[in-house]
Amino acid sequence: MPLYEGDPVGQHDAQQVYLNGHQITDHYHRAPEFRRKFCAECGAETIHKCPICNHEIKGDYRVDGFVAIGFQTPVPTHCENCGHAFPWAVAKIKFAVQAAEKSEIDYFGIVEKICSRFHLVAKQMKTRHADRDSLHVNDEYDAQDLLHALLHIYFDDIRPEEWMPSYAGRCSRVDFLLKDEKIIIEVKKTRQTLKAKDVGVELIIELNRFAEVAQSPVLIHLSIPIYSQ
């Protein structure tokens, strides 16, 4: 089989690479005994040519009469003939994009979604197979227990009953603090005398207290009805 044409004193062989980017051999033609069709550990396929233009991936450069020790031909990221990225480079780019998207997760939106579906979950918990025991949300403590369990689906560092710094001469605790996400969750039981204006005043006071805990605190106020009726 023909090798890559180099200058008059040397020639390039081709290299065979797993689709995950690990090199098998850079002596594809000169040492065919090292060729592999698949990876014995992960099952990845192998290529020695560009999937787009069929141009061989440049391997070891050999000069008659010289032996290079300890040198391995680097695996390229793009085809030198057509310029397209090889599969392992494409996979790396996709992984980087996914990692970036993961770092930009809307944690507030997640908590908001949990809270918006909380009432449906609480009602569903009342209906169990063969009338088995369940969690009935009758007060704030029941609601906190259920919400705590739901938060564990997405969050790791959940701090219940977290003490807040002193504000206006007194200390208090919040129901939940998501430390890494800087989100504070307060659970309040609905009552007939609780007006929208009163809730607004309470939120303003609480936000002023929480500002000392997080640089940009987000407060989520979950009001629960009476489920026992």
Buried (B, 14 or more C-beta within 10 A) or exposed (E): EEBBEEEEEBBBBBBBBBBBBBBBBBBBBBEEEEBEEEBEEEEBEBBBBBEEEEBBBBBBBBEEEEEEEEEEBEBBEEBEBEEBBBBBBEBBEEEEEEEEEEEEEEBBEBBBEBBEEBBEBBEEBEEEEEEEEEBEBBBBEBBBEBBBEBBEEBBEEBEBEBEBEEBEEEEEEBBBBBBEBBBBBBBBBEEEEEEEEEEEEBEEEBEEBBEEBBEEBBBBBBBBEEBEE
